[in-house]
Amino acid sequence: MATVLSDEKQMHLSHVILQVLEKTAEGRFVGSSTLPLREIKRVLADQMALEQEIDKVVQARLQSYSKKIHEGTSEWEVMYQKTFAEELRKRKLA
């Protein structure tokens, strides 16, 4: 369930984020927007990689239960969200 964005979508989202930041008083950039765009894209990529890592941990945990929970069911969705939130708390990300 982790989000995966193509390079083009990451770049588009980076531009949208930069435009929003530039509208704030604190978000004024002097010079080229290349460095801020690159940093925004890096942060997005890092976040997506972290979500993929947590997704693998959560799926492995759910598959290890003695009572089989079938992916796509409402029970699986609830357990996935709960376990994902627990993993975020363990990593002090929530």
N, C-alpha and C positions, 0 to 999 in steps of 0.2 A: 504494500500500500504506500510505500515511500514514493515521493514525487520525483520524477525524472523529467528534466526539461532539455530540449535540444539546445545546441549552441546558439542558434538564431533566437530562440525564445528567451534564453538567458540574456542575450545582448539587448533584446527589446525591453525586457523587464529592467535591465540596468539603466537604459535610457529613461524609462518612465520614472524610476526611483530618483535619478539625477534631476529630472525636471521638477519633481516635487520638492526635492531638497533645495534647488535653486530659488524656489519661491519663498523660502524662509529666510529670515535675517541671518541665521547662523550658517546657512548653506551656500553662501556666495563663494564662488571659486574664481581665482585669478589665473588667467592663462588657459591652457588647453584643458579640455574635459577628459582627455585620454586617461590620465592617472586615476581620477575618481571613478570613471567607468570600469577600469580594470580592477580596482579594489572592490567595487560593488559586485562585479561578476565573480571575483574570487570568494567573497563572503557567501554569495548564493551557492557556489559550487561546494564550498566547505559544509554548508548547512545541508545540502542535498546528500552529500556523502555521509554525514552523520545520521541523517534520517534513514538512509539505506542500511547502515550498520545496525541501527536500533531495530529496524524492521526485521532483519535477519535474526537477531537475538529473540525478538518477540515471537516470530513464527516458529523458531526452534523450540521455544518454551511451550507454546501452545501444542505443538506436535508431540511433545514429551509427556503430556498428561495421559494418565491411564484411561480416562474417559475421552474417547476420540470426539473432537469438535470439528465439524466439517466446515471448511472455508466457504464463505459466502452466506452462511446462515446468520440469523440475527444473534444467536448465542455467540458465534465466532466473532461477529462485529463488536459486541459488547465486551467480550473477553480481550479482544485485540486492543481496543481503545484503553481499557483498564490497565492491561499489561504494558502498553506503550507509555502511558502516563507514569506508571511505576518506574519504568526504566529511565524516563526523563528526570524524575525526582532523585533516583539513585545517582545520576550523573550531575545533579544540581543544576539542571537546565530548565526546571519548571518551578 
